[in-house]
Amino acid sequence: MKKEFIVISFVSLSLNSAFGAARDQAYRLHNRLASVPPTTEVLNQMETYIKNGNAKDAALKAMDDQNFYNITLKNWVKRWTNVDNSPRVPLNDYVATVIGMVRDNIPFDQVLYGDHLYIAAPTTPVTIPAYNKKDNNQYIELENKFVSLKDNLMRVNQSEVTGVKDTAGVLTTRAAASAFFSAGTNRRMTRFTFMNFLCRDFEAVHDINITDYHVRRDVERNPGGDSRTYRNQCVGCHAGQDGLGGAWAYFDFVDNEIKHTPGTVVAKINKNVLYKDGYVTTNDEWINLWADGQNASLGWPDKTSGKGARELGMMISRSRAFAECMSTRVFELVCVRKPKIDSEKKEIKRLADLFQANDNFSMKNLFAETSILCMGE
């Protein structure tokens, strides 16, 4: 009898520990995803899901909380919208569009080529300014008045409200144009697209072995009087990025709005003639010279040349590097650290497989699947 009591007590203790663990996991999962603790009702529902082996449903339940959109997603994406990689910027059309696409489960590869823009719905419960392609006032007020972005964003065709015909998802939003098309020669747009969506700055794809026939006239061929510097350093980045740069040939940010001038290359693209025999951009054609050689490992799709922003965005978002980058970014967000051990790195690749193929670029599913990895034992 005594032995039976001990066995029964041990089983009872084990079950209680398991149930307690499920509640802890649910609580942690909600905090990581929604950035706030769950209500008792939600916690109970999530705990039940986990006990029944449905941790993914628990994660999706946590993402029902408006704070997943108003806090977690908003502050995550803000960094992508400025050269300082700072979350301390106002809500803008770039951030709102990512939030809306995740909420509506639009295939996330379209973030770089879809004709999408999210603005405030007419049913928004507070008074805010109308959308204006020349300012950010509507989005500032949405944030200042703590409006639920989950409930009050509406999708519109970006091309219809901005007049830009070659729309490329967030790349042709006002916020992106303000940060990456203003001044300069539009090279920033290529660089920050790689950083944000391929998780690679140009140094990571530096390759001095590709042809330099697309390097523009504003790049010296003998910096400091030594042509070897150009051949062994400068060309490694400029050959690839200038090959892609034609995609932005018709874009500028002028008078507080994005400008698109089909058929007319903006003057700044060909300014500063330091080498008269350099490449002159005459249209919006581009070619991905990084598709061959050492950077073929990024898993580019079959089509590696084209015209304009939309086609470039499509190529980038169909690469293997895009899927792995998004998987890595989500892991770092919900697990609050970088993947460390080999098993976690393998999980990143598995999640990228799901994201790119089976889940049809579902960011919601990627968040749910990833958050389970670090909800604790």
QUITA-V149780 format. One record per backbone hydrogen bond with DSSP energy under -0.5 kcal/mol. NH is the residue of the N-H (numbers start at 1). CO is the residue of the C=O. E is the energy in kcal/mol with one decimal. If there is no record, write none. Layout:
NH|CO|E ; NH|CO|E
This chain:
5|1|-2.2 ; 6|2|-2.1 ; 7|3|-2.6 ; 8|4|-2.9 ; 9|5|-2.5 ; 10|6|-2.3 ; 11|7|-2.5 ; 12|8|-2.5 ; 13|9|-2.5 ; 14|10|-2.4 ; 15|11|-2.5 ; 16|12|-2.4 ; 17|13|-2.3 ; 18|14|-2.3 ; 19|15|-2.6 ; 20|16|-2.5 ; 21|17|-2.5 ; 22|18|-2.1 ; 23|19|-1.6 ; 24|20|-2.1 ; 25|21|-2.9 ; 26|22|-2.3 ; 27|23|-2.3 ; 28|24|-2.7 ; 29|25|-2.8 ; 30|26|-2.2 ; 31|27|-2.2 ; 32|28|-2.4 ; 33|29|-2.1 ; 34|30|-3.0 ; 35|30|-0.6 ; 35|31|-1.3 ; 36|30|-0.6 ; 43|39|-2.8 ; 44|40|-2.4 ; 45|41|-2.0 ; 46|42|-2.8 ; 47|43|-2.6 ; 48|44|-2.1 ; 49|45|-2.1 ; 50|46|-2.3 ; 51|47|-2.5 ; 52|48|-1.8 ; 53|50|-1.7 ; 54|49|-3.4 ; 58|54|-1.5 ; 59|55|-2.1 ; 60|56|-2.5 ; 61|57|-2.0 ; 62|58|-1.9 ; 63|59|-1.6 ; 64|61|-1.3 ; 65|62|-1.3 ; 68|65|-1.8 ; 69|65|-0.5 ; 69|66|-0.8 ; 70|66|-2.8 ; 71|67|-2.2 ; 72|67|-1.8 ; 73|68|-2.8 ; 74|69|-1.1 ; 75|71|-2.4 ; 76|72|-1.6 ; 77|73|-2.6 ; 78|74|-1.8 ; 79|75|-0.6 ; 80|77|-1.8 ; 81|78|-1.7 ; 82|79|-0.8 ; 85|82|-1.4 ; 89|87|-1.5 ; 96|92|-2.6 ; 97|93|-1.9 ; 98|94|-1.9 ; 99|95|-2.5 ; 100|96|-2.7 ; 101|97|-2.2 ; 102|98|-2.3 ; 103|99|-2.6 ; 104|100|-2.5 ; 105|102|-1.0 ; 106|101|-2.1 ; 108|361|-3.2 ; 110|107|-1.8 ; 111|108|-1.6 ; 112|109|-1.5 ; 113|110|-1.2 ; 114|110|-3.2 ; 116|114|-1.4 ; 117|156|-1.3 ; 119|117|-0.5 ; 119|154|-2.5 ; 121|152|-2.2 ; 124|121|-1.9 ; 128|126|-0.5 ; 135|132|-1.6 ; 140|136|-2.0 ; 141|137|-2.2 ; 142|138|-2.0 ; 143|139|-1.9 ; 144|140|-2.9 ; 145|141|-2.2 ; 146|143|-1.6 ; 147|142|-2.3 ; 149|147|-0.6 ; 152|148|-1.2 ; 153|149|-0.6 ; 154|119|-3.2 ; 156|117|-2.9 ; 158|115|-0.8 ; 158|156|-0.6 ; 160|157|-0.8 ; 161|157|-1.2 ; 162|158|-2.1 ; 163|159|-1.4 ; 165|163|-0.6 ; 167|165|-1.3 ; 169|114|-2.0 ; 170|111|-2.6 ; 171|168|-1.9 ; 172|169|-1.2 ; 173|170|-1.4 ; 177|173|-2.2 ; 178|174|-2.8 ; 179|175|-1.8 ; 180|176|-3.0 ; 181|177|-2.2 ; 182|177|-0.9 ; 186|183|-0.6 ; 189|180|-0.7 ; 189|186|-0.7 ; 190|186|-0.8 ; 191|187|-2.3 ; 192|188|-2.9 ; 193|189|-1.6 ; 194|190|-2.1 ; 195|191|-2.3 ; 196|192|-2.5 ; 197|193|-2.3 ; 198|194|-1.9 ; 200|194|-1.7 ; 204|201|-1.4 ; 205|202|-1.3 ; 206|202|-0.5 ; 206|203|-0.7 ; 207|236|-1.8 ; 210|207|-0.8 ; 215|212|-1.8 ; 217|279|-1.0 ; 219|216|-1.1 ; 220|218|-0.6 ; 225|222|-2.4 ; 226|223|-1.2 ; 229|226|-1.2 ; 230|226|-0.7 ; 231|227|-2.2 ; 232|228|-2.7 ; 233|229|-1.5 ; 234|229|-1.4 ; 235|230|-2.8 ; 236|233|-1.1 ; 237|233|-0.6 ; 237|234|-1.1 ; 238|234|-2.4 ; 239|235|-1.9 ; 241|237|-2.5 ; 242|238|-2.4 ; 243|239|-0.9 ; 244|240|-1.2 ; 245|241|-1.3 ; 247|244|-1.9 ; 248|245|-1.8 ; 249|246|-2.0 ; 251|248|-1.8 ; 252|259|-1.8 ; 253|181|-0.6 ; 254|252|-0.5 ; 254|257|-2.1 ; 257|254|-1.4 ; 259|252|-3.2 ; 261|250|-2.4 ; 264|261|-2.5 ; 265|263|-0.5 ; 266|249|-2.7 ; 269|266|-1.6 ; 270|267|-1.1 ; 271|268|-1.0 ; 274|217|-2.8 ; 274|272|-1.0 ; 275|217|-1.6 ; 278|275|-2.2 ; 279|215|-2.8 ; 281|279|-0.5 ; 286|306|-2.6 ; 287|243|-2.5 ; 288|304|-2.8 ; 289|287|-1.1 ; 291|288|-1.3 ; 292|289|-0.8 ; 295|292|-0.8 ; 296|293|-1.8 ; 297|294|-0.9 ; 298|295|-1.6 ; 299|296|-1.9 ; 304|302|-0.8 ; 306|286|-2.1 ; 308|284|-2.7 ; 311|307|-0.7 ; 312|308|-1.4 ; 313|309|-2.9 ; 314|310|-2.1 ; 315|311|-2.0 ; 316|312|-2.4 ; 317|313|-2.4 ; 318|314|-1.1 ; 319|316|-1.3 ; 320|298|-0.6 ; 320|299|-1.6 ; 321|298|-2.2 ; 323|319|-1.2 ; 324|320|-2.3 ; 325|321|-2.3 ; 326|322|-2.6 ; 327|323|-2.0 ; 328|324|-2.2 ; 329|325|-2.8 ; 330|326|-2.2 ; 331|327|-2.1 ; 332|328|-2.5 ; 333|329|-1.7 ; 334|330|-2.7 ; 335|331|-2.5 ; 336|332|-0.6 ; 344|341|-0.5 ; 345|341|-1.9 ; 346|342|-2.2 ; 347|343|-1.7 ; 348|344|-1.9 ; 349|345|-1.5 ; 350|346|-2.3 ; 351|347|-3.0 ; 352|348|-2.1 ; 353|349|-2.1 ; 354|350|-2.2 ; 355|351|-2.9 ; 356|352|-2.6 ; 357|353|-2.2 ; 358|353|-0.6 ; 359|354|-3.7 ; 360|357|-1.2 ; 361|355|-3.3 ; 363|361|-0.8 ; 366|362|-1.7 ; 367|363|-2.5 ; 368|364|-2.5 ; 369|365|-3.1 ; 370|366|-2.2 ; 371|367|-2.5 ; 372|368|-1.2 ; 373|369|-0.6 ; 373|370|-1.3 ; 374|370|-0.5 ; 374|371|-0.9 ; 375|372|-1.2
